[in-house]
């Protein structure tokens, strides 16, 4: 996303937006982590911390931001409430940081993590 003013140009890459969104997601209750966008073997694996952005897709369409998040949720939490919380937190965090409205935040639950210590 690029904004031109008489003082110069500000350019925000989709990768930077994905970083903001990813930090917001990982702070949400019930989220175990990010997963790959496509499940090649049908099993969702949590991405390691350094590659979590691979579970985020940012599109810039007509000066609007659309964010798709691919997450793994903790077993026993209400998925709809966790997804709603993710949507609200990401939208708020990205809009606050950039000052640009986010048109959509789509949450794709790729898996549910069962705690091994149960």
Secondary structure, DSSP 4 states (H G I P E B T S, - for coil): -EEEETTEEEE--HHHHHHHHHHHHHTSTTEEEEB-SS-SSS---BPPGGGGGGGEEEEEETTEEEEEEEEEEETTS-HHHHHHHHHHHHHHHHHHHHSS-EEEEEEEEEEEEPPTT-
